[in-house]
Amino acid sequence: MMIIALIGMTALHAIELPAGASPDPVTFEHFPDRLHTFVWVNWELVPTERLAEVAGATPQQIAELGRSMGLPEPPAISEDQWRRSYITIIRRNWHLLPYEQMLTLLDWTAQKLAFTLREDDFLYIKLGSLKPKCEPLVYAPPSAQAAARASEIRAVVSEAFPQGLAKAEDPLFGFVARLSAMPEGPTAPGTSDSETPLFSPRFCSSYFMLYGDPFLETETEAYPDGYLARLADSGVSGVWLQAVLYKLSPFPWDEKRSEHWQERLVNLGKLVARAKRHGIGVYLYLNEPRAMPLDFYEERPEMKGVVEGDYAAMCTSNPAVQDYLRSAVSTICKAVPDLAGFFTISGSENLTNCWSHRHGERCPRCKDRGPEVVISELHGLIREGIVQAGAQTRLIAWDWGWPDGWVEGIVGRLPKEVSLMSVSEWSIPVTRGGIDTVVGEYSISVVGPGPRATRHWGFARSRGLKTLAKVQAGNTWELSAVPYIPAVANVAQHAANLRKANVDGLMLGWTLGGYPSPNLEVFAESGRPEERSVDEVLQVVAARRYGASAAPAVVKAWKAYSVAFSEFPYNGGLLYNAPIQMGPANPLWAEDTGYAATMVGLPYDNFPRWRANFPEDVFIGQFKKMADGFDAALDALRRSAKDIELTPSQRTALASEMDVAEASAIHFRSVANQARFVQARQALATAKDEAARPLLDTLEHVLESEASLAVRLHAIQQRDSRIGFEASNHYFYVPGDLAAKVVNCRYLLTHWLPGERAKRGLGG
C-alpha cells in the first residue's frame, strides 16, 4: 500500500491508497514527452489552471503546449461536467501522475479518492488492481526535440481534421440537459389505465446516474422530471437505485455511519413522489447487511460472521443483526410508504451474509443452518420489516450468485409474497465461429430465456411466487459505449419469448441500458394485452419513432443488425477484457506493454486475454463479420432514406439512429483491427527477411484503417455526446482521444514501420 499523508494532518491520520505491484507506467511515444501527453489527454476535461497547478506551471505555459500540438483554445469546464467525469479523469492519468498529483488534479482529499477506488463500482479493479509507479510531473520548457515533435503533431491534426479540433456541436454531457428537459409531447404512448400489461413492473437504471450518495448529493439528479417522462413514454414503469441500509436508517452501533439518514429519507420521498406523477415506481437495490471492518467486532464478537481480509460479515443468524434488518427496512417503508419495492442480491461480489461467498461453514452459527435457511431467512427478515411498517412495498429476490444446488431449497422457504428474479439468458449454449460457449449474462446477441432461468421460475411458480426476468434491453457489455445496441429484432424476439414463458415482470438492465430507446419500447409493446408478432411490434415502434414511410426500411436494418450481432463471440472474460468499449480510442504500441487487460477499463494490448477461449483468427473474424453486417445494413438504410419523405424531426431522429449503428460498426471493426495488429506485431518479432514483408504490410493497413475509423468516430461523437459514455464508467473516450489515436497511428507509420523495414532490408 502507498501512504499519502494529508496536508495539515499527522502521520497517524495518514490515508492508505492502494498501489499493488506498482510497475513502471506505459509510455505514449507518439507524444513528445509525459508533460505534453498530460496536457493533451486532460485538455477537454480539466481547467487549464488546474493543469498548471499540478505541473508547477502557469496557465499560459500549459496553453502554449496545447497550441503547439494543434489543440484549440482551452474549453470552459462546467461544474456539472466536472462532477460527472471524475472516472474518465482518473483513468487517463493512471499512468501519468503519482497519487499526490492526482489529488491536486481532482481537488480531492485522500479519503475521497480511497473511498472512490474501493466503492465506485469496482473502480480499482477496473484500473488493474495496481497503481503504476509514476514520478512527479514537473513543468520544464520543451526541448528542441519535443518542440519539433509537437510541430509534427500539429501538422497531423491539420491534415486529418481540416476544420481543426473545433468545439463540439454537442458538448460532453450535452445529452443530460436534453433528457432532463420536459418533452414537448409524448414520444410513445404508455399503457392506458384500461390495460393490464403482461410485464409489470418494467424497471431500469438511470442512463446518467453517478455513484456516490444519490440521496444526499442531489446536485446531479439521477431522475429529473424530463427523463422520467421520457422513460414513461418508452414504456418503463419503474426505476432503481442502490441503497445502503445504514445510510437510510439509524445504525445502532455507530451513529456516524448513519449521519444525515433523515435527510436522505426526505430526498428519497421526494423522488418517489415525483416518479409517481409519471406513473413510475422507485425500487431500491439491497446488498445487505454490509460487512464491517474487523475492529467493529472487538466489542461485538457474537455478531462476527465469515471473515474476508480486513472485513467480516454481520452474521444474520445473530438476533441483534436480525432486529437491525427488520428495523432498518421498517424505518424506510414508514418514511416512504409509496416506495414500490426492494430487490436483493444475496450472493454478490460484496461480502454480506455468511453464505454470500459460499463459505458459511466458516461461521460457527451459520455452518450447520446451511445456505438455504440463511438466505431465505434474510429475505424473511426484510419482508417482516415491510409488514411492520404496514407498507405494500414489493420484495424481489434475485438469484444472482446462488449455486444451482441451493436454488430449490431457498425458493421453497421464501415467504409467498416474495417474487423471484432470474437472468433470462443465463446458461444458454451457443456456437460462434465453430467454438462452443455458454452465456452468462449481459447478452443481446443471444436471445433468452435459457434453461437456468426457466428452471428457477418453475420452482417459484410451484409455490405461487411471482417471477421476473432480468434482461439487458438497451445495451450490454457486448457494447456499452453506445446508448443502445440497434439489434432491435433480437430484443423484440426476447420479449416475445418471455411473454410465452409467462414471466410477470422485467428488470430492463443493470447499471447500463437506461436510455429511452426503441429497445425499451419493444418490451412495452410486447407486453400489451393483445398479442402481436415480432414483425408487428417492430413496425409499430419504428413508425412511431421515424414515421410510417421509413418504418419498413428501419425494421429491415434492425433485422440485419440483429443477424450480424448474433455473431458476437460470447465469453465472459472476452466481454470484460477486449477493447470493445474503447474501440479506436485504445492506443497501439510498437512493443508489448506487459500489462493485463482490466474489466471494462484498460484493455492495453493483451490479445490473449481479449480473445479468451476463441482462437486468434476466429476472434478477429467474428468481429469483422459483425462490422461488415452492420455496415451493409446501414448502407442499405441510407440509400432507402434518401427517397423517403420525412418531417425534419423524423429525419433528425433517423440520422441519430444511423449514427448509433455506425459507431457500433466502428467499434467492432476496431477490435478486429487491434487484434490483427498485435497478432502481426508478435509474428514480426521472429520473422526474417521476406517473411516479414506481408506482416509489415498488414501492420501498415491496420494503422491506416484505425486512423480512418478514429476520424469517423470523432465526427460522430462531436455531434452526439451519448457516444462513448456509460454511467458507471463515465466517458470511455472523448473526442481528443480519437484525435490522439490518429497521432498514434501516424507516428507508428512514419517513425516505427520504416525502421522495421530498414532492419530487414525491405523497401517501402
Secondary structure, DSSP 8 states (H G I E B T S, - for coil): -EEE--TTS-GGG-EEE--TT-------TTSSSHHHHHHHHHTTTS-HHHHHHHHT--HHHHHHHHHHTT--S-----HHHHHH-HHHHHHHHTTT--HHHHHHHHT--HHHHHHHHHHSTTHHHHTTSS-------------HHHHHHHHHHHHHHHHH-TT-S---SS-TTHHHHHHHS--SS-SS----TT---SS--EEE--SS--SS-TTT-TTS-SS-HHHHHHHHHTT--EEEEEE-HHHHS--TT-GGGGTTHHHHHHHHHHHHHHHHHTT-EEEEEE--S--EEGGGGSS-GGGEEEEETTEEEE-TTSHHHHHHHHHHHHHHHHH-TT--EEEEESSSSS--STTTTT-GGGSTTTTTTHHHHHHHHHHHHHHHHHHHTT---EEEEE-TT--HHHHHHHHTTS-TTEEEEEETTTT-EEEETTEEEE--S--SSS-S--HHHHHHHHHHHHTT--EEEE--SS-BTTB-SSSS-S-HHHHHHHHHHHHHTT--EEE--SSS--S--HHHHHHHHHTSSS---HHHHHHHHHHHHH-TTTHHHHHHHHHHHHHHHTT----HHHHHHSTTTTGGGS---SS-------TTS--TT-HHHHHTTS-HHHHHHHHHHHHHHHHHHHHHHHHHHHTS---HHHHHHHHHHHHHHHHHHHHHHHHHHHHHHHHHHHHHTT--GGGGHHHHHHHHHHHHHHHHHHHHHHHHHHH-TTTTEETTTEES--HHHHHHHHHHHHHIIIIIHHHHHHHTT---
